[in-house]
Amino acid sequence: MEGYLVKEGHFFLSWKKRWFVLSENKLIYYVDESKKSEKGSHIIDIDSTVNSVADHGGMKFLFALQAKGINNSDVLVMSASNDEEKQKWINAIRDVIKKFKLSL
């Protein structure tokens, strides 16, 4: 799954639009859809979780991924453009997590 989401910054808590790509075990985000400049990633494993979170910071349709980040950050908060898109991302990430649980 790929698409634009807005993510909350880890240090300054600002919001940035990024191109996200969900793979078999990782959520990677780039500056744009050209995928030339990777800005960060989170490794998804059996201990990862993804859940809807309350709107804050003027942002709506929020969800959070708890997974191992490359910058020693464990929680990534993202905003989708609408509730349907938010649910698609949550379900897709949960499917990745589920594959790890089924492989036990």
Gaussian input, Z-matrix of N, CA and C with variables (Angstrom, degrees):
# hf/3-21g

backbone

0 1
 N
 C     1     B1
 C     2     B2     1     A1
 N     3     B3     2     A2     1     D1
 C     4     B4     3     A3     2     D2
 C     5     B5     4     A4     3     D3
 N     6     B6     5     A5     4     D4
 C     7     B7     6     A6     5     D5
 C     8     B8     7     A7     6     D6
 N     9     B9     8     A8     7     D7
 C    10    B10     9     A9     8     D8
 C    11    B11    10    A10     9     D9
 N    12    B12    11    A11    10    D10
 C    13    B13    12    A12    11    D11
 C    14    B14    13    A13    12    D12
 N    15    B15    14    A14    13    D13
 C    16    B16    15    A15    14    D14
 C    17    B17    16    A16    15    D15
 N    18    B18    17    A17    16    D16
 C    19    B19    18    A18    17    D17
 C    20    B20    19    A19    18    D18
 N    21    B21    20    A20    19    D19
 C    22    B22    21    A21    20    D20
 C    23    B23    22    A22    21    D21
 N    24    B24    23    A23    22    D22
 C    25    B25    24    A24    23    D23
 C    26    B26    25    A25    24    D24
 N    27    B27    26    A26    25    D25
 C    28    B28    27    A27    26    D26
 C    29    B29    28    A28    27    D27
 N    30    B30    29    A29    28    D28
 C    31    B31    30    A30    29    D29
 C    32    B32    31    A31    30    D30
 N    33    B33    32    A32    31    D31
 C    34    B34    33    A33    32    D32
 C    35    B35    34    A34    33    D33
 N    36    B36    35    A35    34    D34
 C    37    B37    36    A36    35    D35
 C    38    B38    37    A37    36    D36
 N    39    B39    38    A38    37    D37
 C    40    B40    39    A39    38    D38
 C    41    B41    40    A40    39    D39
 N    42    B42    41    A41    40    D40
 C    43    B43    42    A42    41    D41
 C    44    B44    43    A43    42    D42
 N    45    B45    44    A44    43    D43
 C    46    B46    45    A45    44    D44
 C    47    B47    46    A46    45    D45
 N    48    B48    47    A47    46    D46
 C    49    B49    48    A48    47    D47
 C    50    B50    49    A49    48    D48
 N    51    B51    50    A50    49    D49
 C    52    B52    51    A51    50    D50
 C    53    B53    52    A52    51    D51
 N    54    B54    53    A53    52    D52
 C    55    B55    54    A54    53    D53
 C    56    B56    55    A55    54    D54
 N    57    B57    56    A56    55    D55
 C    58    B58    57    A57    56    D56
 C    59    B59    58    A58    57    D57
 N    60    B60    59    A59    58    D58
 C    61    B61    60    A60    59    D59
 C    62    B62    61    A61    60    D60
 N    63    B63    62    A62    61    D61
 C    64    B64    63    A63    62    D62
 C    65    B65    64    A64    63    D63
 N    66    B66    65    A65    64    D64
 C    67    B67    66    A66    65    D65
 C    68    B68    67    A67    66    D66
 N    69    B69    68    A68    67    D67
 C    70    B70    69    A69    68    D68
 C    71    B71    70    A70    69    D69
 N    72    B72    71    A71    70    D70
 C    73    B73    72    A72    71    D71
 C    74    B74    73    A73    72    D72
 N    75    B75    74    A74    73    D73
 C    76    B76    75    A75    74    D74
 C    77    B77    76    A76    75    D75
 N    78    B78    77    A77    76    D76
 C    79    B79    78    A78    77    D77
 C    80    B80    79    A79    78    D78
 N    81    B81    80    A80    79    D79
 C    82    B82    81    A81    80    D80
 C    83    B83    82    A82    81    D81
 N    84    B84    83    A83    82    D82
 C    85    B85    84    A84    83    D83
 C    86    B86    85    A85    84    D84
 N    87    B87    86    A86    85    D85
 C    88    B88    87    A87    86    D86
 C    89    B89    88    A88    87    D87
 N    90    B90    89    A89    88    D88
 C    91    B91    90    A90    89    D89
 C    92    B92    91    A91    90    D90
 N    93    B93    92    A92    91    D91
 C    94    B94    93    A93    92    D92
 C    95    B95    94    A94    93    D93
 N    96    B96    95    A95    94    D94
 C    97    B97    96    A96    95    D95
 C    98    B98    97    A97    96    D96
 N    99    B99    98    A98    97    D97
 C   100   B100    99    A99    98    D98
 C   101   B101   100   A100    99    D99
 N   102   B102   101   A101   100   D100
 C   103   B103   102   A102   101   D101
 C   104   B104   103   A103   102   D102
 N   105   B105   104   A104   103   D103
 C   106   B106   105   A105   104   D104
 C   107   B107   106   A106   105   D105
 N   108   B108   107   A107   106   D106
 C   109   B109   108   A108   107   D107
 C   110   B110   109   A109   108   D108
 N   111   B111   110   A110   109   D109
 C   112   B112   111   A111   110   D110
 C   113   B113   112   A112   111   D111
 N   114   B114   113   A113   112   D112
 C   115   B115   114   A114   113   D113
 C   116   B116   115   A115   114   D114
 N   117   B117   116   A116   115   D115
 C   118   B118   117   A117   116   D116
 C   119   B119   118   A118   117   D117
 N   120   B120   119   A119   118   D118
 C   121   B121   120   A120   119   D119
 C   122   B122   121   A121   120   D120
 N   123   B123   122   A122   121   D121
 C   124   B124   123   A123   122   D122
 C   125   B125   124   A124   123   D123
 N   126   B126   125   A125   124   D124
 C   127   B127   126   A126   125   D125
 C   128   B128   127   A127   126   D126
 N   129   B129   128   A128   127   D127
 C   130   B130   129   A129   128   D128
 C   131   B131   130   A130   129   D129
 N   132   B132   131   A131   130   D130
 C   133   B133   132   A132   131   D131
 C   134   B134   133   A133   132   D132
 N   135   B135   134   A134   133   D133
 C   136   B136   135   A135   134   D134
 C   137   B137   136   A136   135   D135
 N   138   B138   137   A137   136   D136
 C   139   B139   138   A138   137   D137
 C   140   B140   139   A139   138   D138
 N   141   B141   140   A140   139   D139
 C   142   B142   141   A141   140   D140
 C   143   B143   142   A142   141   D141
 N   144   B144   143   A143   142   D142
 C   145   B145   144   A144   143   D143
 C   146   B146   145   A145   144   D144
 N   147   B147   146   A146   145   D145
 C   148   B148   147   A147   146   D146
 C   149   B149   148   A148   147   D147
 N   150   B150   149   A149   148   D148
 C   151   B151   150   A150   149   D149
 C   152   B152   151   A151   150   D150
 N   153   B153   152   A152   151   D151
 C   154   B154   153   A153   152   D152
 C   155   B155   154   A154   153   D153
 N   156   B156   155   A155   154   D154
 C   157   B157   156   A156   155   D155
 C   158   B158   157   A157   156   D156
 N   159   B159   158   A158   157   D157
 C   160   B160   159   A159   158   D158
 C   161   B161   160   A160   159   D159
 N   162   B162   161   A161   160   D160
 C   163   B163   162   A162   161   D161
 C   164   B164   163   A163   162   D162
 N   165   B165   164   A164   163   D163
 C   166   B166   165   A165   164   D164
 C   167   B167   166   A166   165   D165
 N   168   B168   167   A167   166   D166
 C   169   B169   168   A168   167   D167
 C   170   B170   169   A169   168   D168
 N   171   B171   170   A170   169   D169
 C   172   B172   171   A171   170   D170
 C   173   B173   172   A172   171   D171
 N   174   B174   173   A173   172   D172
 C   175   B175   174   A174   173   D173
 C   176   B176   175   A175   174   D174
 N   177   B177   176   A176   175   D175
 C   178   B178   177   A177   176   D176
 C   179   B179   178   A178   177   D177
 N   180   B180   179   A179   178   D178
 C   181   B181   180   A180   179   D179
 C   182   B182   181   A181   180   D180
 N   183   B183   182   A182   181   D181
 C   184   B184   183   A183   182   D182
 C   185   B185   184   A184   183   D183
 N   186   B186   185   A185   184   D184
 C   187   B187   186   A186   185   D185
 C   188   B188   187   A187   186   D186
 N   189   B189   188   A188   187   D187
 C   190   B190   189   A189   188   D188
 C   191   B191   190   A190   189   D189
 N   192   B192   191   A191   190   D190
 C   193   B193   192   A192   191   D191
 C   194   B194   193   A193   192   D192
 N   195   B195   194   A194   193   D193
 C   196   B196   195   A195   194   D194
 C   197   B197   196   A196   195   D195
 N   198   B198   197   A197   196   D196
 C   199   B199   198   A198   197   D197
 C   200   B200   199   A199   198   D198
 N   201   B201   200   A200   199   D199
 C   202   B202   201   A201   200   D200
 C   203   B203   202   A202   201   D201
 N   204   B204   203   A203   202   D202
 C   205   B205   204   A204   203   D203
 C   206   B206   205   A205   204   D204
 N   207   B207   206   A206   205   D205
 C   208   B208   207   A207   206   D206
 C   209   B209   208   A208   207   D207
 N   210   B210   209   A209   208   D208
 C   211   B211   210   A210   209   D209
 C   212   B212   211   A211   210   D210
 N   213   B213   212   A212   211   D211
 C   214   B214   213   A213   212   D212
 C   215   B215   214   A214   213   D213
 N   216   B216   215   A215   214   D214
 C   217   B217   216   A216   215   D215
 C   218   B218   217   A217   216   D216
 N   219   B219   218   A218   217   D217
 C   220   B220   219   A219   218   D218
 C   221   B221   220   A220   219   D219
 N   222   B222   221   A221   220   D220
 C   223   B223   222   A222   221   D221
 C   224   B224   223   A223   222   D222
 N   225   B225   224   A224   223   D223
 C   226   B226   225   A225   224   D224
 C   227   B227   226   A226   225   D225
 N   228   B228   227   A227   226   D226
 C   229   B229   228   A228   227   D227
 C   230   B230   229   A229   228   D228
 N   231   B231   230   A230   229   D229
 C   232   B232   231   A231   230   D230
 C   233   B233   232   A232   231   D231
 N   234   B234   233   A233   232   D232
 C   235   B235   234   A234   233   D233
 C   236   B236   235   A235   234   D234
 N   237   B237   236   A236   235   D235
 C   238   B238   237   A237   236   D236
 C   239   B239   238   A238   237   D237
 N   240   B240   239   A239   238   D238
 C   241   B241   240   A240   239   D239
 C   242   B242   241   A241   240   D240
 N   243   B243   242   A242   241   D241
 C   244   B244   243   A243   242   D242
 C   245   B245   244   A244   243   D243
 N   246   B246   245   A245   244   D244
 C   247   B247   246   A246   245   D245
 C   248   B248   247   A247   246   D246
 N   249   B249   248   A248   247   D247
 C   250   B250   249   A249   248   D248
 C   251   B251   250   A250   249   D249
 N   252   B252   251   A251   250   D250
 C   253   B253   252   A252   251   D251
 C   254   B254   253   A253   252   D252
 N   255   B255   254   A254   253   D253
 C   256   B256   255   A255   254   D254
 C   257   B257   256   A256   255   D255
 N   258   B258   257   A257   256   D256
 C   259   B259   258   A258   257   D257
 C   260   B260   259   A259   258   D258
 N   261   B261   260   A260   259   D259
 C   262   B262   261   A261   260   D260
 C   263   B263   262   A262   261   D261
 N   264   B264   263   A263   262   D262
 C   265   B265   264   A264   263   D263
 C   266   B266   265   A265   264   D264
 N   267   B267   266   A266   265   D265
 C   268   B268   267   A267   266   D266
 C   269   B269   268   A268   267   D267
 N   270   B270   269   A269   268   D268
 C   271   B271   270   A270   269   D269
 C   272   B272   271   A271   270   D270
 N   273   B273   272   A272   271   D271
 C   274   B274   273   A273   272   D272
 C   275   B275   274   A274   273   D273
 N   276   B276   275   A275   274   D274
 C   277   B277   276   A276   275   D275
 C   278   B278   277   A277   276   D276
 N   279   B279   278   A278   277   D277
 C   280   B280   279   A279   278   D278
 C   281   B281   280   A280   279   D279
 N   282   B282   281   A281   280   D280
 C   283   B283   282   A282   281   D281
 C   284   B284   283   A283   282   D282
 N   285   B285   284   A284   283   D283
 C   286   B286   285   A285   284   D284
 C   287   B287   286   A286   285   D285
 N   288   B288   287   A287   286   D286
 C   289   B289   288   A288   287   D287
 C   290   B290   289   A289   288   D288
 N   291   B291   290   A290   289   D289
 C   292   B292   291   A291   290   D290
 C   293   B293   292   A292   291   D291
 N   294   B294   293   A293   292   D292
 C   295   B295   294   A294   293   D293
 C   296   B296   295   A295   294   D294
 N   297   B297   296   A296   295   D295
 C   298   B298   297   A297   296   D296
 C   299   B299   298   A298   297   D297
 N   300   B300   299   A299   298   D298
 C   301   B301   300   A300   299   D299
 C   302   B302   301   A301   300   D300
 N   303   B303   302   A302   301   D301
 C   304   B304   303   A303   302   D302
 C   305   B305   304   A304   303   D303
 N   306   B306   305   A305   304   D304
 C   307   B307   306   A306   305   D305
 C   308   B308   307   A307   306   D306
 N   309   B309   308   A308   307   D307
 C   310   B310   309   A309   308   D308
 C   311   B311   310   A310   309   D309

   B1=1.4447
   B2=1.5202
   B3=1.3216
   B4=1.4535
   B5=1.5216
   B6=1.3258
   B7=1.4527
   B8=1.5150
   B9=1.3195
   B10=1.4603
   B11=1.5221
   B12=1.3125
   B13=1.4590
   B14=1.5229
   B15=1.3098
   B16=1.4607
   B17=1.5223
   B18=1.3327
   B19=1.4648
   B20=1.5166
   B21=1.3251
   B22=1.4549
   B23=1.5263
   B24=1.3268
   B25=1.4548
   B26=1.5180
   B27=1.3184
   B28=1.4618
   B29=1.5248
   B30=1.3208
   B31=1.4613
   B32=1.5265
   B33=1.3404
   B34=1.4556
   B35=1.5174
   B36=1.3303
   B37=1.4623
   B38=1.5249
   B39=1.3278
   B40=1.4578
   B41=1.5298
   B42=1.3041
   B43=1.4568
   B44=1.5209
   B45=1.3295
   B46=1.4610
   B47=1.5250
   B48=1.3114
   B49=1.4627
   B50=1.5237
   B51=1.3299
   B52=1.4581
   B53=1.5304
   B54=1.3274
   B55=1.4659
   B56=1.5262
   B57=1.3208
   B58=1.4582
   B59=1.5249
   B60=1.3295
   B61=1.4546
   B62=1.5288
   B63=1.3282
   B64=1.4591
   B65=1.5211
   B66=1.3379
   B67=1.4646
   B68=1.5262
   B69=1.3169
   B70=1.4651
   B71=1.5202
   B72=1.3269
   B73=1.4668
   B74=1.5234
   B75=1.3213
   B76=1.4550
   B77=1.5251
   B78=1.3268
   B79=1.4612
   B80=1.5263
   B81=1.3171
   B82=1.4625
   B83=1.5215
   B84=1.3432
   B85=1.4577
   B86=1.5226
   B87=1.3341
   B88=1.4522
   B89=1.5265
   B90=1.3309
   B91=1.4616
   B92=1.5313
   B93=1.3474
   B94=1.4650
   B95=1.5222
   B96=1.3300
   B97=1.4604
   B98=1.5265
   B99=1.3269
   B100=1.4677
   B101=1.5313
   B102=1.3178
   B103=1.4727
   B104=1.5290
   B105=1.3193
   B106=1.4669
   B107=1.5201
   B108=1.3200
   B109=1.4565
   B110=1.5286
   B111=1.3460
   B112=1.4627
   B113=1.5258
   B114=1.3197
   B115=1.4640
   B116=1.5183
   B117=1.3334
   B118=1.4530
   B119=1.5131
   B120=1.3289
   B121=1.4611
   B122=1.5208
   B123=1.3076
   B124=1.4538
   B125=1.5224
   B126=1.3223
   B127=1.4601
   B128=1.5222
   B129=1.3077
   B130=1.4639
   B131=1.5264
   B132=1.3378
   B133=1.4584
   B134=1.5247
   B135=1.3022
   B136=1.4685
   B137=1.5298
   B138=1.3218
   B139=1.4585
   B140=1.5316
   B141=1.3279
   B142=1.4609
   B143=1.5265
   B144=1.3300
   B145=1.4653
   B146=1.5197
   B147=1.3185
   B148=1.4569
   B149=1.5234
   B150=1.3369
   B151=1.4555
   B152=1.5217
   B153=1.3163
   B154=1.4539
   B155=1.5208
   B156=1.3316
   B157=1.4635
   B158=1.5239
   B159=1.3284
   B160=1.4615
   B161=1.5284
   B162=1.3187
   B163=1.4635
   B164=1.5182
   B165=1.3243
   B166=1.4666
   B167=1.5209
   B168=1.3094
   B169=1.4577
   B170=1.5171
   B171=1.3330
   B172=1.4559
   B173=1.5181
   B174=1.3337
   B175=1.4601
   B176=1.5298
   B177=1.3409
   B178=1.4614
   B179=1.5239
   B180=1.3191
   B181=1.4630
   B182=1.5300
   B183=1.3204
   B184=1.4624
   B185=1.5257
   B186=1.3180
   B187=1.4551
   B188=1.5171
   B189=1.3287
   B190=1.4673
   B191=1.5178
   B192=1.3182
   B193=1.4601
   B194=1.5153
   B195=1.3189
   B196=1.4529
   B197=1.5246
   B198=1.3371
   B199=1.4594
   B200=1.5197
   B201=1.3130
   B202=1.4666
   B203=1.5236
   B204=1.3472
   B205=1.4555
   B206=1.5179
   B207=1.3205
   B208=1.4580
   B209=1.5250
   B210=1.3094
   B211=1.4652
   B212=1.5277
   B213=1.3280
   B214=1.4655
   B215=1.5189
   B216=1.3143
   B217=1.4566
   B218=1.5261
   B219=1.2960
   B220=1.4612
   B221=1.5172
   B222=1.3292
   B223=1.4586
   B224=1.5289
   B225=1.3159
   B226=1.4569
   B227=1.5188
   B228=1.3313
   B229=1.4669
   B230=1.5176
   B231=1.3357
   B232=1.4577
   B233=1.5185
   B234=1.3284
   B235=1.4544
   B236=1.5200
   B237=1.3237
   B238=1.4621
   B239=1.5279
   B240=1.3194
   B241=1.4642
   B242=1.5316
   B243=1.3403
   B244=1.4678
   B245=1.5328
   B246=1.3230
   B247=1.4637
   B248=1.5253
   B249=1.3278
   B250=1.4677
   B251=1.5322
   B252=1.3227
   B253=1.4631
   B254=1.5313
   B255=1.3238
   B256=1.4655
   B257=1.5206
   B258=1.3258
   B259=1.4640
   B260=1.5217
   B261=1.3361
   B262=1.4645
   B263=1.5197
   B264=1.3442
   B265=1.4653
   B266=1.5282
   B267=1.3255
   B268=1.4681
   B269=1.5298
   B270=1.3277
   B271=1.4667
   B272=1.5290
   B273=1.3239
   B274=1.4689
   B275=1.5282
   B276=1.3209
   B277=1.4712
   B278=1.5261
   B279=1.3203
   B280=1.4688
   B281=1.5219
   B282=1.3249
   B283=1.4688
   B284=1.5285
   B285=1.3444
   B286=1.4642
   B287=1.5322
   B288=1.3175
   B289=1.4755
   B290=1.5177
   B291=1.3227
   B292=1.4559
   B293=1.5299
   B294=1.3317
   B295=1.4672
   B296=1.5265
   B297=1.3209
   B298=1.4647
   B299=1.5268
   B300=1.3243
   B301=1.4635
   B302=1.5240
   B303=1.3218
   B304=1.4650
   B305=1.5232
   B306=1.3308
   B307=1.4707
   B308=1.5229
   B309=1.3236
   B310=1.4713
   B311=1.5106
   A1=108.34
   A2=116.51
   A3=122.26
   A4=109.72
   A5=116.32
   A6=120.10
   A7=112.65
   A8=114.59
   A9=120.25
   A10=111.06
   A11=115.13
   A12=124.26
   A13=106.22
   A14=116.37
   A15=120.84
   A16=106.51
   A17=116.18
   A18=120.24
   A19=110.71
   A20=113.41
   A21=119.93
   A22=108.61
   A23=116.61
   A24=121.00
   A25=111.44
   A26=116.17
   A27=121.37
   A28=112.14
   A29=116.75
   A30=119.85
   A31=112.25
   A32=117.23
   A33=120.84
   A34=113.41
   A35=117.02
   A36=124.22
   A37=112.72
   A38=116.48
   A39=121.38
   A40=107.83
   A41=117.23
   A42=121.97
   A43=109.21
   A44=117.01
   A45=122.92
   A46=110.24
   A47=116.05
   A48=121.32
   A49=108.23
   A50=116.44
   A51=121.95
   A52=110.02
   A53=115.72
   A54=122.48
   A55=107.51
   A56=117.53
   A57=123.02
   A58=111.05
   A59=115.33
   A60=122.18
   A61=107.65
   A62=116.07
   A63=121.71
   A64=108.18
   A65=115.99
   A66=120.89
   A67=109.01
   A68=116.80
   A69=121.70
   A70=113.53
   A71=117.36
   A72=119.00
   A73=113.18
   A74=117.10
   A75=118.86
   A76=111.21
   A77=115.52
   A78=122.18
   A79=105.86
   A80=116.01
   A81=122.26
   A82=108.17
   A83=116.44
   A84=118.06
   A85=111.16
   A86=113.22
   A87=123.81
   A88=109.48
   A89=116.17
   A90=121.36
   A91=109.88
   A92=116.68
   A93=120.51
   A94=109.84
   A95=116.38
   A96=120.75
   A97=114.10
   A98=118.62
   A99=120.09
   A100=111.21
   A101=116.97
   A102=124.87
   A103=112.18
   A104=117.04
   A105=121.00
   A106=112.40
   A107=117.31
   A108=119.76
   A109=110.47
   A110=115.84
   A111=119.99
   A112=109.17
   A113=116.05
   A114=121.22
   A115=112.78
   A116=117.53
   A117=119.96
   A118=111.66
   A119=114.90
   A120=119.84
   A121=109.88
   A122=115.05
   A123=122.94
   A124=107.69
   A125=116.29
   A126=122.19
   A127=108.46
   A128=115.59
   A129=121.63
   A130=108.41
   A131=115.77
   A132=120.74
   A133=109.42
   A134=116.76
   A135=122.12
   A136=112.69
   A137=117.90
   A138=121.98
   A139=113.93
   A140=117.45
   A141=121.67
   A142=110.89
   A143=115.17
   A144=121.76
   A145=108.94
   A146=115.56
   A147=121.20
   A148=107.26
   A149=115.55
   A150=120.45
   A151=110.67
   A152=114.52
   A153=120.93
   A154=108.42
   A155=117.52
   A156=121.06
   A157=109.04
   A158=115.79
   A159=121.83
   A160=110.53
   A161=115.11
   A162=120.45
   A163=109.68
   A164=116.06
   A165=120.64
   A166=109.36
   A167=116.15
   A168=120.79
   A169=113.24
   A170=116.30
   A171=120.08
   A172=113.81
   A173=117.15
   A174=121.58
   A175=110.19
   A176=115.43
   A177=122.17
   A178=110.18
   A179=115.51
   A180=123.70
   A181=110.36
   A182=115.01
   A183=121.49
   A184=112.41
   A185=114.59
   A186=122.17
   A187=108.12
   A188=115.12
   A189=120.12
   A190=110.10
   A191=114.41
   A192=122.46
   A193=108.12
   A194=116.33
   A195=120.49
   A196=106.13
   A197=115.17
   A198=122.35
   A199=108.15
   A200=116.20
   A201=120.87
   A202=110.51
   A203=115.64
   A204=120.82
   A205=111.48
   A206=116.37
   A207=120.24
   A208=112.61
   A209=117.28
   A210=120.65
   A211=111.64
   A212=116.60
   A213=122.59
   A214=112.43
   A215=116.31
   A216=120.82
   A217=107.64
   A218=116.44
   A219=120.05
   A220=114.03
   A221=118.60
   A222=120.80
   A223=109.39
   A224=114.85
   A225=122.02
   A226=107.24
   A227=116.95
   A228=122.24
   A229=108.32
   A230=115.59
   A231=121.50
   A232=110.89
   A233=114.93
   A234=122.38
   A235=109.17
   A236=115.74
   A237=121.45
   A238=108.58
   A239=116.49
   A240=119.92
   A241=112.83
   A242=116.37
   A243=120.19
   A244=108.77
   A245=115.94
   A246=120.12
   A247=112.11
   A248=117.57
   A249=120.63
   A250=110.65
   A251=117.31
   A252=121.15
   A253=110.18
   A254=116.71
   A255=120.33
   A256=110.47
   A257=117.76
   A258=121.12
   A259=112.17
   A260=117.41
   A261=120.37
   A262=110.69
   A263=116.85
   A264=120.40
   A265=111.03
   A266=116.67
   A267=120.22
   A268=110.02
   A269=116.84
   A270=120.41
   A271=111.57
   A272=117.37
   A273=120.46
   A274=110.78
   A275=117.48
   A276=120.96
   A277=109.80
   A278=117.23
   A279=120.10
   A280=111.61
   A281=117.30
   A282=120.56
   A283=110.79
   A284=117.16
   A285=120.73
   A286=109.42
   A287=116.81
   A288=121.00
   A289=110.26
   A290=116.74
   A291=122.15
   A292=111.09
   A293=117.78
   A294=120.85
   A295=110.98
   A296=116.78
   A297=119.65
   A298=110.86
   A299=116.69
   A300=120.03
   A301=111.09
   A302=117.45
   A303=120.60
   A304=112.53
   A305=116.37
   A306=119.27
   A307=113.07
   A308=117.60
   A309=120.50
   A310=111.92
   D1=140.99
   D2=179.64
   D3=-140.65
   D4=153.01
   D5=174.36
   D6=162.40
   D7=170.03
   D8=178.77
   D9=-80.22
   D10=136.38
   D11=169.59
   D12=-136.80
   D13=163.32
   D14=173.70
   D15=-107.67
   D16=127.47
   D17=-177.26
   D18=-111.46
   D19=149.04
   D20=175.66
   D21=-83.31
   D22=134.69
   D23=179.46
   D24=-67.74
   D25=152.24
   D26=-178.33
   D27=-81.50
   D28=-34.18
   D29=-173.82
   D30=-102.08
   D31=-45.68
   D32=-173.83
   D33=-102.37
   D34=-3.77
   D35=178.96
   D36=55.96
   D37=29.02
   D38=172.47
   D39=-86.93
   D40=167.27
   D41=-178.18
   D42=-110.43
   D43=132.38
   D44=-178.27
   D45=-130.11
   D46=134.69
   D47=174.93
   D48=-78.42
   D49=128.72
   D50=-178.12
   D51=-138.29
   D52=154.81
   D53=174.61
   D54=-91.08
   D55=119.35
   D56=-177.21
   D57=-104.41
   D58=141.67
   D59=176.93
   D60=-130.17
   D61=122.30
   D62=177.67
   D63=-99.66
   D64=123.16
   D65=178.76
   D66=-112.49
   D67=-165.48
   D68=-177.68
   D69=-62.37
   D70=-29.66
   D71=-177.56
   D72=-147.19
   D73=18.78
   D74=-175.31
   D75=-152.44
   D76=145.26
   D77=170.18
   D78=-112.77
   D79=113.77
   D80=-177.03
   D81=-110.86
   D82=142.81
   D83=173.92
   D84=-127.82
   D85=144.93
   D86=-174.80
   D87=-124.22
   D88=168.70
   D89=176.56
   D90=-62.78
   D91=-43.64
   D92=-179.80
   D93=-152.95
   D94=-176.89
   D95=-174.10
   D96=-70.38
   D97=-7.51
   D98=175.32
   D99=-68.77
   D100=-20.31
   D101=178.78
   D102=60.66
   D103=27.37
   D104=-179.44
   D105=-84.78
   D106=-26.68
   D107=-175.61
   D108=-126.10
   D109=93.94
   D110=178.34
   D111=-69.81
   D112=130.89
   D113=-179.31
   D114=-103.58
   D115=-20.24
   D116=179.55
   D117=173.39
   D118=171.69
   D119=177.63
   D120=-158.68
   D121=159.42
   D122=175.23
   D123=-131.56
   D124=131.22
   D125=179.91
   D126=-86.46
   D127=125.12
   D128=-179.05
   D129=-95.67
   D130=130.53
   D131=178.13
   D132=-143.16
   D133=-169.44
   D134=-175.56
   D135=-61.86
   D136=-26.38
   D137=-179.08
   D138=-89.07
   D139=-4.01
   D140=-178.78
   D141=-72.95
   D142=153.29
   D143=175.30
   D144=-139.14
   D145=155.02
   D146=173.74
   D147=-140.86
   D148=132.32
   D149=-176.49
   D150=-147.73
   D151=154.47
   D152=172.08
   D153=-69.04
   D154=144.15
   D155=176.99
   D156=-128.92
   D157=160.16
   D158=-178.55
   D159=-65.55
   D160=144.90
   D161=175.56
   D162=-58.02
   D163=139.98
   D164=174.18
   D165=-160.18
   D166=165.81
   D167=179.31
   D168=61.59
   D169=24.61
   D170=-178.27
   D171=76.29
   D172=5.57
   D173=-178.20
   D174=-104.38
   D175=148.28
   D176=179.05
   D177=-121.23
   D178=171.68
   D179=176.65
   D180=56.69
   D181=49.11
   D182=-175.11
   D183=-90.56
   D184=147.14
   D185=171.27
   D186=-148.07
   D187=157.33
   D188=-175.46
   D189=-129.41
   D190=136.00
   D191=174.41
   D192=-106.34
   D193=126.13
   D194=172.39
   D195=-104.54
   D196=112.05
   D197=-177.82
   D198=-161.20
   D199=166.32
   D200=-177.44
   D201=-71.36
   D202=117.46
   D203=178.30
   D204=-97.34
   D205=157.82
   D206=-178.27
   D207=-75.44
   D208=-17.88
   D209=-179.99
   D210=-103.84
   D211=32.59
   D212=-177.06
   D213=58.01
   D214=27.28
   D215=176.73
   D216=-108.47
   D217=136.05
   D218=-176.49
   D219=-105.53
   D220=-19.95
   D221=-176.64
   D222=-119.37
   D223=129.37
   D224=178.33
   D225=-119.96
   D226=116.48
   D227=179.12
   D228=-100.17
   D229=129.10
   D230=-176.55
   D231=-130.17
   D232=154.53
   D233=177.84
   D234=-121.80
   D235=127.46
   D236=175.79
   D237=-92.99
   D238=170.21
   D239=-178.58
   D240=-79.07
   D241=-20.05
   D242=177.70
   D243=-160.09
   D244=173.44
   D245=-176.04
   D246=-66.93
   D247=-36.11
   D248=179.73
   D249=-63.41
   D250=-44.67
   D251=178.62
   D252=-64.30
   D253=-41.00
   D254=177.76
   D255=-57.78
   D256=-46.48
   D257=-179.27
   D258=-65.06
   D259=-35.89
   D260=177.68
   D261=-62.09
   D262=-44.06
   D263=179.03
   D264=-65.84
   D265=-45.36
   D266=179.65
   D267=-59.16
   D268=-47.23
   D269=-179.13
   D270=-63.64
   D271=-41.02
   D272=-179.62
   D273=-64.95
   D274=-42.00
   D275=178.92
   D276=-67.62
   D277=-40.84
   D278=177.31
   D279=-62.12
   D280=-35.12
   D281=176.86
   D282=-63.32
   D283=-39.15
   D284=177.70
   D285=-64.15
   D286=-45.43
   D287=179.38
   D288=-62.01
   D289=-42.20
   D290=-178.42
   D291=-60.06
   D292=-36.65
   D293=179.49
   D294=-61.18
   D295=-36.57
   D296=177.04
   D297=-67.28
   D298=-40.12
   D299=-179.00
   D300=-69.06
   D301=-35.14
   D302=179.73
   D303=-73.24
   D304=-20.65
   D305=-178.46
   D306=-84.10
   D307=0.02
   D308=179.20
   D309=-71.58

